Amino acid sequence: MNDTLKAFKHYRRLRWLRRISQALFLLLFLFLLLQTNIDALDNPDALPEIAAPVDLFLELDPLVAITTVITTHSLYRNLFLALIVIVGTLFFGRFFCGWVCPMGTINHAISAMRSGMMKGKRRLERNRWMPYQRIKYGILAFMLGSALFGSLQIGLLDPIALLTRSMALVVLPAWNVITHDIYAWSLHADAGAIDFLLTPVAWIVHSVMIRGGSVVFDQTFLILLLFAGILLANRFITRFWCRGLCPLGALLGLLSKTSILGLEKRPSLCTGCSKCELACQGADNPMPGETWHQSECHLCLNCVASCPEAGISFKLYPSRAESTQEVSISRRAVLASAGAGLAAVPALRAAVHPDRPSDPALVRPPGSLPEREFVSRCIRCGECMNVCPNNALHPTLLQAGAEGIWSPMLIPRIGYCEPTCVLCSQVCPTGAIDEITEREKAWVPEAGKEETDGPPLRIGTAFYDTGRCLPYAMAKECIVCEEWCPTTPKAIYFEETEVQNREGEYLWLKRPHVDPALCVGCGACTYACPVKGAPAIYVTAVGETRNPRNRILLEQNRPRRES
């Protein structure tokens, strides 16, 4: 009896240790995410450097590492860190799901709150192994199949990439809107006697705002819908995402088949109270008398911490009498899913091929690889969009085709690419945006130097819509685009022309032109254009450095840059 009580208390302490681990890793994830949430800056010379390992969780993700190796035949930068999780899973099972994964922690917390409201037989039935848990292995096979054809689609459903994208593009911007509105209201509210309390509270709310200025992201409704759907599913089935859909969980489940740590059952001590199954987060059937599914266990320890008779316990090299290490999915289903993934890539590229993107407005960040290589590396994590200080990068919808959904593109009407900023290249975890320096970007000459080394990294070229440009269409003076052009010498120059207005008066106007040999496609002119609605000057991807065939000029003589 004393040994049973000691074991019971021991597992309860371990469960608390797991909870502390989950909380700490979730806080670490949020802290690192906030390091890429840079304020829109009035002083570009004060751009901060990203010193923290903001990509840590993505680099620890085995699914990101494995699929990137499949699509690119290389292991980028720190993705080798995924070996820590792989080796740990081979020995101890799916510890990452139960102890580390921030997406799993959020699902776990929501499910735990729901479990308190769901009682009796209904809760027990939903906590047992179900056939829908095979779906995640089919999703994994589908994604690996598409990776074999050079299309990296795993980021759409990988839990770390999904959570990073959802937090960066939906949750944090929403938080900005709420805090800005509260602060603005507090400044003008007439609260009478409680003004002395309202002012410090409003200051506290304002001080914890994520960014100094509000940011918006285009095309985020589907991202919100997916994330909200995942969280809402926990209301009906405990950790439904982790159990049934998560491709990383499927991969770790396969790796955990060789785990030396497992659940050992003692049927003689079991009284059939079902407390272990009621508390189970993985629906792996921990109760004696049933077959325990090792690949489904999240190692949450709820089952052993709930068993008052010590009828189950985790041991190294346990007895496998009531356990199975096999994954309950047929070879035919795996082959069919992988085949569907292989077939999906040419089917998608029949509409929009990465070598010939159909939307001319698809302007990628500076340092981006050629489009075919870009879609073989980009995991749609949203880090580059989150770190952009001018809110210039946004997720695509179908501009790059269905294959490139939620990958980054420049929308200069919302924000322009800062000439001295290379932050997006620093935070990309897979190398879809190659890491560059300000000197390599070469948009602004260094102080004291007449010219930079080599040509600048162009991301596009600006064009005028003369039907909307004020000097052309309405005989009105406007030089805003030239004033905002950051290149040296400026890519925008003027042609002085004499025009006659409707009163018969002759006026001298400066009509702007773009020199395509100097334009880098930053979009500052589009951002600053005073014409409401569609701007009078717009940027397309033509002339981008990453695609030598996407040229407007056969030969460009690059003039000397003046200091």
C-alpha positions as CSV (number, residue, x, y, z in Angstrom):
1,M,0.0,0.0,0.0
2,N,2.9,2.4,0.8
3,D,4.5,1.6,-2.5
4,T,1.3,2.4,-4.3
5,L,0.9,5.7,-2.5
6,K,4.5,6.6,-3.3
7,A,4.1,5.8,-7.0
8,F,0.8,7.9,-7.0
9,K,2.6,10.9,-5.5
10,H,5.6,10.5,-7.7
11,Y,3.6,10.6,-10.9
12,R,1.6,13.6,-9.7
13,R,4.8,15.5,-9.1
14,L,5.9,14.5,-12.7
15,R,2.6,15.8,-14.0
16,W,3.2,19.1,-12.4
17,L,6.7,19.1,-13.9
18,R,5.2,18.5,-17.3
19,R,2.7,21.4,-16.8
20,I,5.6,23.7,-15.8
21,S,7.5,22.6,-18.9
22,Q,4.6,23.3,-21.2
23,A,4.1,26.8,-19.7
24,L,7.8,27.7,-19.9
25,F,8.1,26.5,-23.6
26,L,4.9,28.4,-24.5
27,L,6.2,31.6,-22.9
28,L,9.5,31.1,-24.7
29,F,7.7,30.7,-28.0
30,L,5.7,33.9,-27.4
31,F,8.9,35.8,-26.3
32,L,10.8,34.8,-29.4
33,L,7.8,35.6,-31.6
34,L,7.7,39.1,-30.1
35,Q,11.3,39.6,-31.0
36,T,10.2,39.6,-34.6
37,N,7.4,42.1,-34.0
38,I,9.3,45.2,-34.9
39,D,7.8,48.7,-34.6
40,A,7.2,50.7,-37.8
41,L,10.1,53.1,-37.6
42,D,10.4,56.8,-38.3
43,N,14.2,56.5,-38.2
44,P,15.4,53.7,-40.6
45,D,19.0,54.2,-39.3
46,A,17.8,52.8,-35.9
47,L,16.6,49.4,-37.3
48,P,17.2,46.8,-34.5
49,E,19.1,43.6,-35.1
50,I,17.5,40.2,-34.4
51,A,19.9,38.8,-31.8
52,A,17.5,36.2,-30.2
53,P,17.2,32.7,-31.8
54,V,13.7,33.6,-33.1
55,D,13.5,30.5,-35.3
56,L,14.3,28.1,-32.5
57,F,11.0,26.2,-32.5
58,L,10.9,25.9,-36.3
59,E,14.5,24.7,-36.3
60,L,13.6,22.1,-33.7
61,D,10.8,20.8,-35.8
62,P,11.7,17.5,-37.4
63,L,9.0,17.7,-40.0
64,V,10.3,21.0,-41.3
65,A,13.9,19.6,-41.5
66,I,13.0,16.3,-43.2
67,T,10.7,17.9,-45.8
68,T,13.2,20.6,-46.6
69,V,15.9,18.0,-47.1
70,I,13.5,16.1,-49.5
71,T,12.7,19.2,-51.6
72,T,16.1,20.9,-51.7
73,H,18.5,18.0,-51.0
74,S,20.2,20.2,-48.4
75,L,19.9,21.0,-44.7
76,Y,19.7,24.8,-44.2
77,R,21.5,26.5,-41.4
78,N,20.3,25.3,-37.9
79,L,17.7,22.8,-39.0
80,F,20.1,20.1,-37.7
81,L,18.7,21.0,-34.3
82,A,15.7,18.8,-35.2
83,L,18.0,15.8,-34.4
84,I,17.5,16.6,-30.7
85,V,13.7,15.9,-31.0
86,I,14.2,13.0,-33.3
87,V,16.7,11.2,-31.0
88,G,14.6,12.0,-28.0
89,T,11.5,10.5,-29.6
90,L,13.3,7.4,-30.6
91,F,14.1,6.7,-27.0
92,F,11.3,8.3,-25.0
93,G,8.3,8.6,-27.3
94,R,6.3,11.7,-28.2
95,F,7.6,13.9,-25.4
96,F,7.7,16.9,-27.7
97,C,3.9,16.7,-28.1
98,G,3.2,16.6,-24.4
99,W,6.0,18.6,-22.9
100,V,7.3,21.1,-25.5
101,C,5.0,21.9,-28.5
102,P,3.3,25.3,-27.9
103,M,0.4,24.3,-30.2
104,G,-0.1,21.1,-28.3
105,T,0.0,23.1,-25.0
106,I,-2.8,25.5,-26.2
107,N,-5.0,22.6,-27.3
108,H,-4.2,20.8,-24.1
109,A,-5.3,23.8,-22.0
110,I,-8.5,24.3,-23.9
111,S,-9.3,20.6,-23.8
112,A,-8.7,20.5,-20.0
113,M,-11.2,23.3,-19.5
114,R,-13.7,21.4,-21.7
115,S,-13.1,18.1,-19.9
116,G,-14.4,19.6,-16.7
117,M,-17.8,20.2,-18.4
118,M,-18.0,16.8,-20.2
119,K,-18.9,14.1,-17.8
120,G,-19.4,10.3,-17.6
121,K,-19.8,7.9,-20.5
122,R,-19.7,10.5,-23.2
123,R,-16.3,11.8,-22.1
124,L,-15.0,8.2,-21.7
125,E,-16.0,7.2,-25.2
126,R,-14.4,10.2,-26.7
127,N,-11.1,9.5,-24.9
128,R,-10.7,6.0,-26.4
129,W,-8.8,5.3,-29.6
130,M,-10.9,6.1,-32.7
131,P,-10.3,5.3,-36.4
132,Y,-10.2,9.1,-37.2
133,Q,-6.7,9.2,-35.6
134,R,-5.4,7.5,-38.8
135,I,-6.1,10.7,-40.8
136,K,-2.9,12.4,-39.7
137,Y,-0.8,9.6,-41.2
138,G,-2.5,10.1,-44.5
139,I,-1.9,13.9,-44.3
140,L,1.8,13.2,-43.5
141,A,2.1,10.8,-46.5
142,F,0.4,13.4,-48.8
143,M,2.8,16.1,-47.7
144,L,5.8,13.9,-48.1
145,G,4.6,12.9,-51.6
146,S,4.3,16.5,-52.7
147,A,7.8,17.2,-51.2
148,L,9.2,14.5,-53.5
149,F,8.0,16.6,-56.4
150,G,9.7,19.7,-55.0
151,S,6.7,21.4,-53.5
152,L,7.0,22.2,-49.7
153,Q,3.3,22.2,-48.5
154,I,4.0,20.9,-45.0
155,G,4.0,24.5,-43.6
156,L,0.2,24.7,-44.1
157,L,-0.5,22.2,-41.4
158,D,2.8,21.8,-39.5
159,P,1.8,22.9,-35.9
160,I,4.8,25.2,-35.3
161,A,4.5,27.0,-38.7
162,L,0.7,27.1,-38.3
163,L,0.9,28.6,-34.8
164,T,3.6,31.1,-35.8
165,R,1.6,32.2,-38.8
166,S,-1.7,32.5,-36.9
167,M,-0.1,34.4,-34.0
168,A,1.9,36.8,-36.2
169,L,-0.7,37.6,-38.8
170,V,-4.0,37.3,-36.8
171,V,-3.6,37.3,-33.0
172,L,-1.0,40.0,-32.6
173,P,-2.5,42.4,-35.1
174,A,-5.9,41.9,-33.3
175,W,-4.2,42.7,-30.0
176,N,-2.8,45.9,-31.5
177,V,-6.2,47.0,-32.6
178,I,-7.8,46.3,-29.2
179,T,-5.0,48.1,-27.2
180,H,-4.9,51.1,-29.5
181,D,-8.7,51.5,-29.3
182,I,-8.6,51.2,-25.5
183,Y,-5.8,53.7,-25.2
184,A,-7.5,56.2,-27.6
185,W,-10.8,55.8,-25.7
186,S,-9.1,56.4,-22.3
187,L,-7.6,59.7,-23.5
188,H,-11.0,61.1,-24.3
189,A,-13.2,59.4,-21.8
190,D,-14.9,61.4,-19.1
191,A,-14.9,58.9,-16.3
192,G,-15.5,61.5,-13.5
193,A,-14.3,60.2,-10.1
194,I,-12.5,57.1,-11.4
195,D,-10.3,59.2,-13.8
196,F,-7.4,58.8,-11.4
197,L,-7.7,55.0,-11.9
198,L,-8.4,55.0,-15.6
199,T,-5.3,56.9,-16.6
200,P,-2.7,54.5,-15.1
201,V,-4.6,51.5,-16.3
202,A,-4.7,52.9,-19.8
203,W,-1.0,53.7,-19.6
204,I,-0.3,50.1,-18.6
205,V,-2.4,48.8,-21.5
206,H,-0.6,51.1,-23.9
207,S,2.8,50.1,-22.6
208,V,2.2,46.4,-23.3
209,M,1.1,47.0,-26.9
210,I,3.1,44.8,-29.2
211,R,3.8,47.6,-31.8
212,G,3.8,51.3,-31.6
213,G,1.6,51.5,-34.8
214,S,-1.3,49.4,-35.9
215,V,-0.5,46.8,-38.6
216,V,-2.8,45.0,-41.0
217,F,-2.3,41.9,-43.1
218,D,-4.1,41.2,-46.3
219,Q,-5.7,37.8,-47.0
220,T,-5.8,36.5,-43.4
221,F,-9.4,35.4,-43.1
222,L,-8.7,31.8,-44.1
223,I,-5.8,31.8,-41.6
224,L,-8.1,32.9,-38.9
225,L,-10.7,30.4,-39.9
226,L,-8.3,27.5,-39.8
227,F,-6.8,28.5,-36.4
228,A,-10.2,29.2,-34.8
229,G,-11.5,25.9,-36.2
230,I,-8.6,24.0,-34.6
231,L,-9.2,25.6,-31.2
232,L,-13.0,25.2,-31.4
233,A,-12.6,21.4,-32.2
234,N,-11.3,21.0,-28.6
235,R,-14.8,21.7,-27.4
236,F,-16.0,18.5,-28.9
237,I,-13.0,16.1,-28.8
238,T,-10.0,16.4,-26.5
239,R,-6.9,17.6,-28.5
240,F,-8.7,16.7,-31.8
241,W,-5.9,18.4,-33.8
242,C,-3.1,16.5,-32.1
243,R,-5.0,13.2,-32.2
244,G,-6.4,13.3,-35.8
245,L,-4.8,15.9,-38.0
246,C,-1.3,17.0,-36.9
247,P,1.3,15.7,-39.4
248,L,4.2,16.4,-37.0
249,G,2.4,14.2,-34.4
250,A,2.1,11.5,-37.1
251,L,5.9,11.7,-37.8
252,L,6.7,11.5,-34.1
253,G,4.3,8.7,-33.7
254,L,6.1,6.7,-36.3
255,L,9.5,7.5,-34.7
256,S,8.2,6.5,-31.2
257,K,7.6,2.9,-32.3
258,T,11.1,2.1,-31.2
259,S,10.8,4.0,-27.9
260,I,12.3,2.1,-24.9
261,L,10.0,4.0,-22.5
262,G,6.5,2.7,-22.5
263,L,3.4,2.0,-20.4
264,E,3.3,-1.3,-18.4
265,K,-0.1,-2.5,-17.3
266,R,-0.9,-4.6,-14.2
267,P,-4.5,-6.0,-14.7
268,S,-4.5,-7.6,-11.3
269,L,-4.3,-4.2,-9.6
270,C,-6.9,-2.5,-11.8
271,T,-10.4,-1.9,-10.3
272,G,-11.9,-0.7,-13.6
273,C,-12.5,2.9,-12.4
274,S,-11.6,4.3,-15.8
275,K,-9.9,7.3,-14.3
276,C,-6.9,6.8,-16.5
277,E,-8.9,7.0,-19.7
278,L,-11.0,9.9,-18.5
279,A,-7.7,11.9,-18.0
280,C,-5.9,10.7,-21.2
281,Q,-5.0,13.4,-23.7
282,G,-3.9,11.1,-26.5
283,A,-6.7,8.6,-26.7
284,D,-4.2,5.8,-26.6
285,N,-6.2,3.3,-24.4
286,P,-4.1,3.3,-21.2
287,M,-6.6,1.2,-19.2
288,P,-5.6,-2.4,-18.4
289,G,-7.5,-4.9,-20.5
290,E,-7.3,-2.7,-23.7
291,T,-4.5,-2.4,-26.2
292,W,-2.3,0.6,-25.6
293,H,-1.3,2.5,-28.7
294,Q,2.3,3.6,-28.1
295,S,2.4,5.9,-31.2
296,E,-0.6,7.9,-29.9
297,C,0.7,8.6,-26.4
298,H,1.6,12.2,-25.8
299,L,3.5,11.3,-22.6
300,C,1.2,13.7,-20.6
301,L,1.3,11.3,-17.6
302,N,-2.3,12.1,-16.8
303,C,-3.2,8.4,-16.8
304,V,-0.6,7.3,-14.3
305,A,-1.2,10.4,-12.1
306,S,-4.9,9.5,-11.9
307,C,-4.6,5.8,-11.1
308,P,-4.9,5.3,-7.3
309,E,-4.0,1.6,-7.5
310,A,-0.8,2.0,-9.5
311,G,-2.3,-0.4,-12.1
312,I,-0.3,1.3,-14.8
313,S,3.2,2.8,-14.8
314,F,5.8,4.1,-17.3
315,K,9.0,2.0,-17.4
316,L,12.1,1.5,-19.5
317,Y,11.7,-1.7,-21.6
318,P,8.1,-2.4,-20.3
319,S,6.1,-5.5,-20.9
320,R,4.3,-5.3,-24.2
321,A,1.5,-7.8,-23.3
322,E,-1.2,-5.2,-23.7
323,S,0.5,-2.8,-26.0
324,T,1.0,-2.3,-29.8
325,Q,3.9,-0.4,-31.4
326,E,2.2,-0.7,-34.8
327,V,0.5,2.3,-36.5
328,S,-3.0,1.4,-37.4
329,I,-3.1,2.4,-41.0
330,S,-2.9,0.1,-44.0
331,R,0.0,0.2,-46.6
332,R,-2.6,0.8,-49.3
333,A,-3.8,4.0,-47.6
334,V,-0.3,5.3,-47.1
335,L,0.6,4.6,-50.8
336,A,-2.7,6.2,-51.9
337,S,-2.0,9.3,-49.8
338,A,1.6,9.6,-51.0
339,G,0.4,9.1,-54.6
340,A,-2.2,11.9,-54.2
341,G,0.5,14.2,-53.0
342,L,2.7,13.4,-56.0
343,A,-0.2,13.9,-58.4
344,A,-1.3,17.2,-56.7
345,V,1.9,19.1,-57.6
346,P,1.7,18.8,-61.5
347,A,-2.1,19.3,-61.2
348,L,-1.6,22.6,-59.4
349,R,1.3,23.7,-61.7
350,A,-0.9,23.1,-64.7
351,A,-2.7,26.3,-63.6
352,V,0.1,28.4,-62.3
353,H,3.7,27.2,-62.8
354,P,6.4,28.6,-60.5
355,D,8.7,29.2,-63.5
356,R,6.0,31.4,-65.1
357,P,3.9,33.1,-62.3
358,S,0.9,34.7,-63.9
359,D,0.4,37.7,-61.6
360,P,2.8,40.5,-62.4
361,A,2.2,42.0,-59.0
362,L,3.8,39.0,-57.2
363,V,6.8,40.8,-55.8
364,R,8.9,38.7,-53.4
365,P,11.1,40.0,-50.6
366,P,14.7,41.0,-51.4
367,G,17.0,37.9,-51.3
368,S,14.2,35.5,-52.3
369,L,15.3,32.5,-54.3
370,P,13.9,31.9,-57.9
371,E,10.2,31.0,-57.7
372,R,10.6,27.2,-58.2
373,E,13.2,27.0,-55.4
374,F,11.2,29.5,-53.3
375,V,8.1,27.2,-53.2
376,S,10.4,24.3,-52.4
377,R,11.6,26.0,-49.2
378,C,8.9,28.4,-47.9
379,I,6.9,27.0,-45.1
380,R,4.5,30.0,-44.8
381,C,5.5,30.6,-41.2
382,G,4.9,34.4,-41.4
383,E,8.1,35.3,-39.7
384,C,9.2,37.6,-42.6
385,M,5.9,39.4,-42.6
386,N,5.9,39.8,-38.8
387,V,9.4,41.3,-38.8
388,C,8.9,43.8,-41.6
389,P,9.1,47.2,-40.0
390,N,6.9,48.9,-42.6
391,N,4.2,46.3,-42.8
392,A,5.1,45.8,-46.5
393,L,5.0,41.9,-46.6
394,H,1.6,40.1,-46.7
395,P,0.4,36.5,-47.3
396,T,-0.7,35.7,-50.8
397,L,-4.0,34.0,-51.6
398,L,-3.9,32.8,-55.2
399,Q,-1.4,35.3,-56.7
400,A,1.3,32.6,-56.7
401,G,-1.3,29.8,-57.4
402,A,-2.7,27.4,-54.9
403,E,0.8,25.9,-54.5
404,G,2.1,29.2,-53.0
405,I,-0.8,30.2,-50.8
406,W,0.2,32.3,-47.8
407,S,3.7,32.8,-49.0
408,P,5.0,36.4,-48.7
409,M,4.6,39.2,-51.2
410,L,5.1,42.9,-51.2
411,I,2.0,45.1,-51.2
412,P,3.6,48.6,-51.5
413,R,0.3,50.5,-51.2
414,I,0.3,49.3,-47.5
415,G,4.0,49.5,-46.9
416,Y,7.3,49.8,-48.8
417,C,10.5,47.8,-48.5
418,E,12.9,49.8,-46.3
419,P,16.1,50.4,-48.2
420,T,18.4,49.6,-45.2
421,C,16.4,46.6,-43.8
422,V,17.4,43.0,-44.3
423,L,15.5,41.5,-41.3
424,C,13.2,39.2,-43.4
425,S,16.3,37.4,-44.7
426,Q,17.6,37.0,-41.1
427,V,14.5,35.3,-39.7
428,C,13.7,32.9,-42.6
429,P,14.2,29.4,-41.1
430,T,14.5,27.4,-44.3
431,G,16.4,29.8,-46.7
432,A,13.5,30.6,-49.0
433,I,14.8,34.2,-48.5
434,D,18.6,33.9,-48.6
435,E,20.3,35.8,-45.8
436,I,21.8,39.0,-47.1
437,T,23.5,42.1,-45.7
438,E,22.6,45.7,-46.2
439,R,25.8,46.0,-48.4
440,E,24.7,43.1,-50.6
441,K,21.2,44.6,-50.9
442,A,23.0,47.8,-52.1
443,W,20.0,50.1,-52.2
444,V,21.7,52.9,-50.3
445,P,25.5,53.6,-50.7
446,E,27.5,53.3,-47.5
447,A,28.6,56.6,-45.9
448,G,31.8,57.8,-47.4
449,K,31.7,55.6,-50.5
450,E,30.8,56.7,-53.9
451,E,29.3,53.4,-55.0
452,T,28.4,50.0,-53.6
453,D,29.9,46.6,-54.5
454,G,28.0,45.1,-57.5
455,P,24.5,45.8,-58.7
456,P,21.6,46.2,-56.2
457,L,19.2,43.3,-55.5
458,R,16.1,44.3,-57.5
459,I,12.7,43.0,-56.6
460,G,10.8,44.7,-59.4
461,T,10.2,47.8,-61.4
462,A,7.8,50.8,-61.1
463,F,5.5,51.8,-63.9
464,Y,3.2,54.9,-64.3
465,D,-0.5,54.9,-65.0
466,T,-0.6,58.1,-66.9
467,G,-4.4,58.1,-66.8
468,R,-4.2,58.6,-63.0
469,C,-0.9,60.6,-62.6
470,L,-1.7,64.2,-61.8
471,P,0.8,65.9,-64.1
472,Y,-0.3,63.7,-67.0
473,A,-4.0,63.4,-66.5
474,M,-5.0,66.6,-64.8
475,A,-2.1,69.1,-65.5
476,K,-1.5,69.3,-61.7
477,E,2.0,69.7,-60.2
478,C,3.1,66.6,-58.2
479,I,6.7,65.5,-57.3
480,V,5.9,63.2,-54.3
481,C,7.2,60.0,-56.0
482,E,10.5,61.5,-56.9
483,E,11.0,62.8,-53.3
484,W,10.4,59.3,-51.9
485,C,12.6,57.4,-54.3
486,P,15.6,56.2,-52.2
487,T,18.1,55.2,-54.9
488,T,21.2,57.3,-55.7
489,P,20.9,58.7,-58.3
490,K,17.1,58.6,-58.2
491,A,15.3,56.2,-60.4
492,I,12.5,58.7,-61.0
493,Y,13.4,61.8,-63.1
494,F,11.3,64.6,-64.7
495,E,10.6,65.8,-68.2
496,E,9.6,69.5,-68.2
497,T,6.7,70.0,-70.6
498,E,4.6,72.9,-71.6
499,V,0.9,72.2,-71.4
500,Q,-2.2,74.3,-72.0
501,N,-5.1,74.2,-69.4
502,R,-8.8,74.6,-70.3
503,E,-8.6,78.4,-69.7
504,G,-6.0,78.6,-72.4
505,E,-3.1,79.3,-70.1
506,Y,0.3,77.7,-70.8
507,L,2.0,75.9,-67.8
508,W,5.3,74.2,-67.3
509,L,4.9,70.9,-65.7
510,K,7.3,68.2,-64.5
511,R,6.1,64.9,-65.8
512,P,7.8,61.9,-64.0
513,H,9.5,59.0,-65.7
514,V,11.1,55.8,-64.3
515,D,14.6,54.7,-65.3
516,P,14.4,50.9,-65.2
517,A,18.2,50.6,-64.9
518,L,18.0,52.3,-61.5
519,C,14.6,51.2,-60.1
520,V,14.9,48.5,-57.5
521,G,11.1,48.0,-57.0
522,C,11.0,49.1,-53.3
523,G,7.5,50.5,-53.7
524,A,8.2,53.7,-51.8
525,C,6.7,55.7,-54.7
526,T,3.5,53.6,-54.7
527,Y,3.2,53.9,-50.9
528,A,3.5,57.7,-51.0
529,C,1.4,58.4,-54.2
530,P,-1.2,61.0,-53.1
531,V,-3.8,59.7,-55.6
532,K,-6.6,58.0,-53.7
533,G,-7.7,54.5,-54.6
534,A,-5.4,52.8,-57.2
535,P,-2.1,54.6,-57.2
536,A,-0.7,56.4,-60.3
537,I,2.5,54.4,-60.0
538,Y,2.7,50.7,-59.3
539,V,5.3,48.0,-59.0
540,T,5.6,44.6,-60.8
541,A,8.1,41.9,-60.5
542,V,9.7,42.6,-63.9
543,G,13.4,43.3,-63.6
544,E,13.8,41.2,-60.4
545,T,17.3,40.0,-59.8
546,R,16.3,36.4,-58.9
547,N,14.9,35.7,-62.4
548,P,17.3,36.7,-65.3
549,R,14.5,36.0,-67.8
550,N,12.1,38.4,-66.2
551,R,13.6,41.5,-67.8
552,I,12.2,44.6,-69.4
553,L,15.6,45.6,-71.0
554,L,17.9,43.3,-72.8
555,E,20.9,45.1,-71.5
556,Q,21.2,47.5,-68.5
557,N,24.2,49.8,-68.2
558,R,24.3,50.6,-64.5
559,P,25.4,54.2,-64.0
560,R,27.8,55.2,-61.3
561,R,26.2,55.8,-57.9
562,E,26.9,59.2,-56.5
563,S,27.4,59.7,-52.8
